[in-house]
Amino acid sequence: QKEVEQNSGPLSVPEGAIASLNCTYSDRVSQSFFWYRQYSGKSPELIMSIYSNGDKEDGRFTAQLNKASQYVSLLIRDSQPSDSATYLCAVRSGGSNYKLTFGKGTLLTVNP
Amino acid sequence: ETGVTQTPRHLVMGMTNKKSLKCEQHLGHNAMYWYKQSAKKPLELMFVYSLEERVENNSVPSRFSPECPNSSHLFLHLHTLQPEDSALYLCASSQDTSGIYEQYFGPGTRLTVT
């Protein structure tokens, strides 16, 4: 069974610090990787996607992918209280174009 | 707002009731999805429709019955549910099922089965 594992947290960081969120996946043929942010009581919102090994930066967010280690991470620089949310890692395997396998999510709290 | 709406936002139903969840997307997308999000569990894909045709039924019990009358509307008909079916039900849409395009989620329906 294809699995996506995340530390459920909560991960607590002070305002201005770097938050590091990690995700591992079991399906070696996975091709696409996504980070969603979900505020309490709201629906998931895509914030980053990454498809090849290395780093991808978008503003304060950096996604890192290491396919050999089956590991993907999200770094949030200069964390703000508004970043407090649950971050979901999602993986699209090679066997399906549209099917995403989600992790349980990591709850991030940024303290002012 | 993502352009995907869901009604009702909250629903309480007994195990013998029949109810329906509605999803509408205003994005001109051709693919629509139902997901279930339970406490302490990952988001689970339930059904996928592409151009009104069901392309995925992810081993979902028959007490959940989807309907997609056109590419803008998606329903989830519920009957004789169990308390463990209590969850947040999320609808999503994407341009198509190629996997290239982002899935946009609606706000969800919080379902409680008593």
Interface residues (C-beta under 8 A of the other chain):
Chain A: V4 S8 S32 K42 S43 P44 E45 L46 S49 L88 A90 R92 S96 N97 Y98 K99 L100 T101 F102 G103 K104 G105
Chain B: T2 A31 Y33 K40 K41 P42 L43 E44 L45 V48 V55 E56 L90 S94 T97 S98 G99 E102 Q103 F105 G106 P107 G108
